[in-house]
């Protein structure tokens, strides 16, 4: 346990979302709670605003996470809220009778010096550490499965006809399967959570260049602009989380 004289690590976040240049509705949403260490991006899918409803139902469920007592408690609360959201999405889809609705999720949980990255679908989490960009998530898509099976190359997957078909989601008639990676935080770590509206237009090299910008808000705006300049064919959402030291007592207070 961190003592009163020690320093804790905490995430400070900026989130931006944009409808893009083609879509009429933004079905993306994001969630940021620095005090509880919960950050997430959701990319909804479904007809007649179903995707927007699905992503927002997840956002609402995450709002009910209480102050975690431990990293394990935070993870348990997160998973239980996602299960609640899945039930609400499926009930809403049944009432609407407009077919399945669902959403991806890419989430970052932080507690003291620990992090967990949890996802379903093709929204992503990256970590920028010591000038190096690393993708922490693996897309849950048909295209990625074929790459893993050596049926497609990475380049072929970019133009694969079914590259946007996801295999995991919250709702959409799919079983709920969350994947997770975890590790230790370091001061100066920068995490990027994003929907595929960003990665569909910007490759990792360009993303890494934008993340070198010292100011998180400026970096976020540059990423959004880059996606729009690339065509803006989808909704695009980014959340940048910078990890910094705070006094242990301060780390337990809301901002």
C-alpha positions in Angstrom: 0.0 0.0 0.0 1.2 3.5 -0.8 2.1 5.4 2.4 1.4 9.1 3.0 5.0 10.1 2.2 5.1 8.3 -1.1 3.9 9.4 -4.5 1.1 7.8 -6.5 0.6 7.8 -10.2 -2.6 9.1 -11.8 -4.0 9.6 -15.2 -5.0 13.0 -16.5 -7.2 12.9 -19.6 -8.5 14.8 -22.6 -11.3 13.4 -24.8 -12.5 14.6 -28.2 -15.2 13.2 -30.5 -16.3 14.2 -34.0 -19.1 13.0 -36.3 -16.7 13.1 -39.3 -17.3 14.3 -42.8 -19.7 11.6 -44.0 -21.9 10.3 -41.2 -24.9 12.3 -40.1 -24.9 11.0 -36.5 -22.1 10.4 -34.1 -22.5 6.9 -32.6 -19.2 7.2 -30.7 -18.9 8.3 -27.1 -16.3 8.3 -24.4 -16.0 8.3 -20.7 -13.4 9.9 -18.4 -13.1 9.7 -14.6 -9.7 10.7 -13.5 -10.5 10.3 -9.8 -11.5 6.7 -10.2 -9.0 5.8 -12.9 -11.6 4.9 -15.6 -11.2 5.9 -19.2 -13.1 4.4 -22.2 -14.1 4.8 -25.8 -17.2 3.2 -27.3 -18.1 3.0 -31.0 -21.7 2.0 -31.5 -23.4 0.2 -34.3 -27.1 -0.2 -35.1 -29.8 1.3 -37.2 -32.0 4.3 -36.4 -29.7 5.7 -33.6 -29.3 2.2 -32.1 -25.5 2.5 -32.1 -25.6 5.9 -30.4 -28.0 4.4 -27.7 -25.7 1.4 -27.2 -22.6 3.4 -26.7 -24.3 5.8 -24.4 -25.8 3.0 -22.3 -22.2 1.7 -21.6 -21.2 5.3 -20.7 -24.1 5.6 -18.3 -23.2 2.3 -16.7 -19.6 3.3 -16.2 -20.8 6.4 -14.3 -22.0 4.1 -11.5 -18.5 2.9 -10.7 -17.7 3.9 -7.1 -14.4 4.8 -5.6 -12.3 1.6 -5.9 -10.6 0.1 -2.8 -8.1 -1.8 -4.9 -7.1 -2.6 -8.5 -9.1 -5.9 -8.2 -12.2 -4.0 -6.9 -12.0 -1.6 -9.8 -11.8 -4.4 -12.3 -14.7 -6.2 -10.7 -16.8 -3.1 -10.8 -16.0 -2.4 -14.4 -16.9 -5.9 -15.6 -20.1 -5.8 -13.6 -21.1 -2.5 -15.2 -20.4 -3.8 -18.6 -22.6 -6.8 -18.0 -25.4 -4.4 -16.9 -24.9 -2.4 -20.0 -25.1 -5.4 -22.2 -28.4 -6.5 -20.7 -29.8 -2.9 -21.2 -28.6 -2.8 -24.8 -30.3 -6.1 -25.6 -33.5 -5.1 -23.9 -33.5 -1.8 -25.9 -32.9 -3.7 -29.1 -35.8 -6.0 -28.4 -38.1 -3.0 -27.8 -37.0 -1.1 -30.8 -37.4 -4.1 -33.2 -34.8 -2.6 -35.5 -32.4 -5.5 -35.4 -29.3 -5.9 -33.2 -27.5 -3.0 -31.7 -24.2 -2.9 -29.9 -20.9 -1.2 -29.3 -17.2 -1.7 -29.1 -15.3 -0.7 -26.0 -11.6 0.1 -25.4 -11.0 0.9 -21.8 -8.1 1.8 -19.5 -8.3 1.3 -15.8 -5.6 2.8 -13.5 -4.9 2.2 -9.8 -1.8 3.4 -8.1 1.0 2.0 -10.3 -1.1 -0.6 -12.1 -3.1 -0.5 -15.3 -5.5 -2.8 -17.1 -6.5 -2.5 -20.7 -9.8 -4.1 -21.5 -11.6 -4.3 -24.9 -14.1 -5.8 -27.2 -14.2 -5.0 -30.9 -11.9 -2.8 -33.0 -11.5 0.3 -30.9 -7.9 0.4 -29.7 -5.6 1.4 -26.9 -2.0 2.5 -27.5 0.8 3.3 -25.1 3.4 5.9 -26.0 6.5 5.3 -23.8 10.0 6.7 -24.2 9.2 7.8 -27.7 7.9 4.4 -28.8 4.3 3.6 -29.7 2.8 0.2 -28.8 -0.6 -1.1 -29.7 -1.9 -2.8 -26.5 -5.1 -4.2 -28.0 -5.7 -6.6 -30.9 -8.7 -5.9 -33.1 -11.6 -8.3 -32.8 -12.4 -8.4 -36.5 -12.7 -11.0 -39.2 -9.7 -9.4 -41.0 -7.5 -9.7 -37.9 -8.4 -13.4 -37.4 -7.4 -14.1 -41.0 -4.1 -12.2 -40.4 -3.5 -14.3 -37.3 -4.2 -17.5 -39.4 -1.7 -16.2 -42.1 -4.5 -16.1 -44.6 -4.1 -12.4 -45.1 -1.1 -10.1 -44.7 -1.3 -6.9 -42.7 -1.4 -4.9 -46.0 -4.1 -7.2 -47.5 -6.2 -6.8 -44.4 -6.4 -3.0 -44.9 -8.4 -3.5 -48.1 -10.2 -6.7 -47.2 -14.0 -6.4 -48.0 -15.1 -7.5 -44.5 -12.4 -5.6 -42.6 -15.0 -3.7 -40.5 -16.9 -6.8 -39.4 -16.2 -7.2 -35.7 -16.3 -10.5 -33.8 -16.7 -9.2 -30.2 -19.0 -6.4 -29.0 -21.3 -5.4 -26.1 -24.6 -6.4 -27.6 -25.2 -7.0 -31.3 -26.3 -10.5 -30.5 -22.7 -11.6 -29.7 -21.5 -13.3 -26.6 -19.7 -10.8 -24.3 -16.0 -11.6 -24.4 -13.7 -9.0 -23.0 -10.0 -9.3 -23.5 -7.5 -7.8 -21.1 -3.8 -7.0 -20.8 -2.3 -5.5 -17.7 1.0 -4.0 -16.5 2.8 -1.3 -14.5 2.5 2.4 -15.1 5.5 4.7 -15.4 5.5 8.5 -15.0 5.4 10.0 -18.5 3.4 7.2 -20.0 0.8 8.5 -22.5 -2.1 6.3 -23.5 -4.4 6.8 -26.5 -7.8 5.3 -26.7 -9.5 5.6 -30.0 -12.3 4.4 -32.3 -11.6 3.0 -35.7 -12.5 6.3 -37.3 -9.0 7.3 -36.4 -7.0 4.2 -37.3 -8.9 3.9 -40.6 -7.2 7.0 -41.8 -3.9 7.3 -39.8 -1.2 4.7 -39.6 0.8 4.1 -36.4 3.7 6.1 -37.6 1.6 9.2 -38.0 -0.3 8.6 -34.7 3.1 8.3 -32.9 4.2 11.6 -34.4 1.1 13.4 -33.2 1.4 11.9 -29.7 4.9 13.5 -29.4 3.1 16.8 -28.9 3.6 17.8 -25.3 0.1 19.2 -24.7 -2.6 16.5 -24.6 -5.4 18.7 -25.9 -3.2 19.8 -28.9 -2.3 16.2 -29.6 -6.0 15.2 -29.5 -7.0 17.9 -31.8 -4.2 17.1 -34.3 -5.3 13.4 -34.3 -9.0 14.4 -35.0 -7.9 16.8 -37.8 -5.7 14.2 -39.3 -8.6 11.7 -39.5 -10.8 14.4 -41.0 -8.2 15.5 -43.5 -7.9 11.8 -44.5 -11.5 11.7 -45.5 -13.4 11.6 -42.2 -15.4 8.6 -43.4 -16.5 7.6 -39.9 -17.1 9.0 -36.5 -13.8 9.6 -34.8 -13.1 9.7 -31.0 -9.8 9.9 -29.1 -9.0 10.0 -25.4 -5.4 10.8 -24.4 -4.4 9.8 -20.8 -1.1 11.2 -19.4 0.3 9.4 -16.4 2.0 11.7 -13.8 3.0 11.7 -10.2 0.7 13.1 -7.5 1.0 13.1 -3.7 -0.7 9.9 -2.3 -3.4 11.9 -0.6 -4.1 14.0 -3.7 -4.4 10.8 -5.7 -7.5 9.8 -3.7 -9.4 13.0 -4.3 -11.7 14.0 -7.2 -10.7 16.8 -9.6 
